[in-house]
Amino acid sequence: MVKIVLRNDDFDPRIDVTLLKSLHAEFLKRNIPMTVCVNNAMGHRIGFDQAVLDYVNKETPAESWDIQLHTFNHERLWACPLPEIYMNIYANLGLTKRDFPRSNPTILYLPWNETSPNIEQVAQELGLIVNNSRLTMRELLWSGREDKDCFFWHWWDKEEQKNLPQALDRLVELNKSRGFI
């Protein structure tokens, strides 16, 4: 068995530092790293606000973050030609390491949880593992899917924001039963 992760998809330049602080506080209360899947561009914005970068990079412990990838701009990569896939993932990796210098992304959590042989090839060449789990926070809370190791949620979803404390409590309970906490 492996440790269960609750990943925050679409961690992108639209996020506000005040909201980020309140969400991250729920992880800090439980001593769980906040897994974020970075998009470097989203909603006609490129680049994170300096306040977000300062909070993640300077104001909080490095171990309170698990910074991973979600692609440069949330593109439907499985439908793209190989060079475009490579440019997107390579840009995502480089910009994420630049913006979050304490990070070491090793996992590519794909938008819409769709992969392809070309995506798998590029990820392998860049030293990344592809994870395309389709399980949601709701399934963590209410489906009894204890056999799985990765569930996703979105910071911008008001219902998921409201359910985050309960989902994190469930995550702690399951990881304790697996011997990880």
N, C-alpha and C positions, 0 to 999 in steps of 0.2 A: 504494500500500500504506500501511496505517496501523500504528501501534505496537500490539503485542499486549498485552492486559491480563489478569491473573489476579486476578479479583475475589473478595473474601471476603464471601459472602452471609451474612445473618443476624447481622451485627454488632449485638448487642443487649445489654440489661442483664444477661443471664446470664453474660457473659464475665468471667473472673477476671483480674486484672491480672498475676498471675504467668504464666499461660498466654499472655496477650497479649504480654508482654515477650519470651517465648521465640519466639513466632511472628514478631513484628516484627523480632527480631534476624536472622532469616534474610533478610528483605528488606534490612535495613541492610547486611549482609555483601556484598550484591550491588549496593548503591546503587540500589535500585528502590523507588519509593513503594509503600506497602501500600494497595491499593484496598480500601476497606471500604464495604459497603452497609448503611446504618443502619436498624434497626428501633428505634423508641423504647420499645416495650413488647413483652414476650415472656415466656412462661412465668410468667404471673401477676406480673410485675415491670414497673414503669414507672420509667424513669430509670436512668442508669448510676451505678455506684459512684464515689465521689469519687476513689478511687485510679486508676481507669481514666481519668477526665476529666483528672486531673493529669498522668498519663503522656502522654496524647495531646496535651494543650494546653500543658504547661509543661516537661516533661522530655525531649521529643524535638523535633527540627527539624520545622518545618511542612512542609518539602518532602519529608519521609519519609512523608507521608500523602496519600492521594487519597480524600477523604471524599465519598461519594455516597449516594443514597437507595435504600431497599428497601421502603418504606411504613411507616406508623405502627406497625401491629401484625401484619404478615404476613397481612393479609386477602386473600381471593380477590376482588380488586376487580373483575375482569371481569364478575362476577355481580351487582354492586351498582348501585343507581341513581346517576345523575350527582351529586346533592348529597352522597351518602356518599363517593363517590370523591374529590370535591373536598376535603371535610373531612379525609379520611385523608391525602391527599398534601400538603395545605396544612399540616396539623399536623406531618407528618414533616419537611417542609422547615423550618418555623419552629423546631421543637424541636432539629433537628440543627444549625442555625445558632447557636442559643442554647448548646447543650451543647459544640459544637466551633467556637468563634468564629473560628478561623483558616480554617475551611472555606468553600467556595463551591460547593455541590452544583449540578451541571448535568445529571447523568444519573440517570434513574430505572431501576434494574435491578429488574424486577418479580418478586415471589415466583412460583414455579412457571413463570416465564418466559412468562406469558400476558398478552396485552393485549386491548384492545377500542377501538372508535372513541371511546367516552366517556373512557377513560384517555388516549388520544392527545390528545383535545381539552383536557383538564385540564392535562396535561403541557405542551402548547404554551402555554396561557394563563399558566402559571407559569414559563415560560422553560426548561423541561426537555426533554431528549432521552430518548426511551424506547429502552432496549436490552433485548431479550428473548432474547438468545443462550441456547441450551439446551446448550451444549457444556461438558462437565465437565473437571475437572483430569485425569481418567483419559484423556480424549480428547486432551488436550494431550500427555500422555506417550506414549501407545501407538497412537493412530489415524493419526498423520501428517497431521492436519488443519491444515496450515500455511497454508491459504488463509483461515483465520478470524482474527478479531481479539479475541475475548473468550471466556474460559473461567472457570468458577466453581468454588469449593470452599467448604467449611464448616469453621469453626474448631473446632466441636464433634465432628467426625468423626475418630476416632483414626487410621484408615487414611490419610485426607487429611493429617493432621498429620505422619504418618510420611513421606508422599510429597512434602511441601512442598519440601524442599531440591532434590530431583531435578526437580520441576516448575519451580522458579525457575531452575535451571541451564538447562533447556530454553528457558524464556522469554527468558533473556539471549541464548542462542545464536540463537534465531529473530529477536529484535529487532536483534542485531548484523548478521545477514544482510540485514535490511531497512534498515540504515543508521541506526538509532535510538540505538545505543549506540556 
